[in-house]
Amino acid sequence: MDQAHFYLGKYGTYVERDIGGYFQARALIDVEMPEEISQKVRDYLEGNIGPERYTNPKSYYFDDLKRTIENYGTPLTEVVGKVIENSRYSRRAVLTLFEPHYIYEEKPNVFIEFQPRFWNDDGNLVSIPVLSVRSLDMVNFFRENVEYFTALNRDILERLELEVEEGPLTMMVNNAHIYEKDLEKGKRRKEKLKYSSHLIRSRNPNNATKSLWDVILRKGVESDDPRAKGRKMRDIKVWVRVENPVPEIDYETFDPNMAKLYTDQVTGRMKTDHAYDEYERMCGEPFDQVEGILRNIEKNPNRRRHLIMIGRKGDINRVLEEREIPCPRYVVLQPEVEDEKMKLNPFIGFRSNDAYGAFPYDWIAFNLFIREKVMEPLSERGYDVEMGPLDWESASMHIYGRDMEKLKFMGDFE
């Protein structure tokens, strides 16, 4: 935990709450999957844990998670099998672990989604699972979480009778934190983890996009392009932070018609009847999540559960039917209130994002969605609100082969 202690001390902000003060930050973490699973986690997985699970907060999270995983049943194995059989499914096997109604529960699940992803490295299959987490105690819960999802990933591989090389478990964490009372304890914990080098920080979306292109072309992993036989694509796991998220992009570089199309779709100005139905999922069925978030922010802005889910458990069945599912999966809104002013810090998670053909348009669309559907209503209710840094994480940020040729004519992006 030395690295987590350093990271949160350097980049984290201090928060004082009735449960005690803590340092918090957002993070994209790669951690080696442990060779051995502890007896405690093994007992839980095998159902040997006692009545303490009803009173122990850690066990509560796992109890809810275990039920969620078991409810997937056979489709889980089938979908991951298709991941191996057909590379174009490699970014679609997503297990949604958080449902919209969870935000109203007393102890909602901390896990958002799990992706049992794979790379094909010169014919060798490499397992690189990705876990999205809304809130993570880096001292008390971290190790058990890593062990649990390592065990889950190995169970999937065993059921499929796959022999693969294990890569890192990547954790996309909205709120990584260490309580002040645990600082010394955290220094003594030793974990093999690192914070992803693919962190892009920029003052505006135009520079962020061009820096993103540059990083993918220089550091991305090359794989077969599912949209064009014989071509290659480049792919990375990435975190993009735009410090000054003004909803404007350079229309000399980007297509204004695409920007309008994406914005109309995400903000609900245009109804859609296809798979990319983000607005309907956020503001429609099963209920208007945004209105629920507004009520929750008014009630207690400092809570770590202001989460709008786009992903659904039923998406796994769409994948089985070879249908599309939305690339954006969730929007987290973390307010900071100081001197009667509210700064809203958005965090948007994607399972997959086309860096050239979609990212700049997704960025402006979700930026405007947050401003129109969340910030404006908060202003009408008397809050002095502004948008803080906009964070964007994607388990797969890629450039397709057809677009790499176009970028060669656009110069140096650094």
Beta strands, then each sheet from edge to edge (+ up, - down):
strand 1: 13-15
strand 2: 22-31
strand 3: 95-96
strand 4: 111-115
strand 5: 118-121
strand 6: 124-127
strand 7: 130-133
strand 8: 136-137
strand 9: 165-166
strand 10: 169-179
strand 11: 193-195
strand 12: 199-202
strand 13: 221-224
strand 14: 232-242
strand 15: 307-309
strand 16: 328-338
strand 17: 341-350
strand 18: 353-354
strand 19: 384-387
strand 20: 390-399
sheet 1: 1+ 2- 10+ 7+ 4- 3+
sheet 2: 1+ 2- 11+
sheet 3: 1+ 2- 10+ 8+
sheet 4: 5+ 6- 9-
sheet 5: 12+ 14+ 13-
sheet 6: 12+ 14+ 20- 17- 16+ 15-
sheet 7: 12+ 14+ 20- 18-
sheet 8: 12+ 14+ 20- 17- 19-
end
